[in-house]
């Protein structure tokens, strides 16, 4: 029971933290910075987190640009950004350290490609 509670708190706090990440500047459709990586796929939400599923079926956790992403859920999108690592600390008072690292794609630019997904969504 305690493990379930700790896991639930961990998932909730990490999803809140991801959605409250720094706001990205508005995308500029005419200017893609050469130093940004791009990904295309279907945008959806899993456990209160934005996720992009690419054409190969691989899911990528996203960070940032929540205002732009919210209106494009279940759309085919192209995202510009950089890979990053996030940490989540769910250490309870008097308990052992419980820090988790996970890979995210830090979104800087968003481009809507289609109103329906072509890529598989989970």
Secondary structure as GFF3:
##gff-version 3
##sequence-region A 1 122
A	DSSP	alpha_helix	2	19	.	.	.	ID=ss1
A	DSSP	beta_strand	37	46	.	.	.	ID=ss2
A	DSSP	beta_strand	49	53	.	.	.	ID=ss3
A	DSSP	beta_strand	59	63	.	.	.	ID=ss4
A	DSSP	alpha_helix	66	70	.	.	.	ID=ss5
A	DSSP	beta_strand	76	89	.	.	.	ID=ss6
A	DSSP	beta_strand	99	114	.	.	.	ID=ss7
###
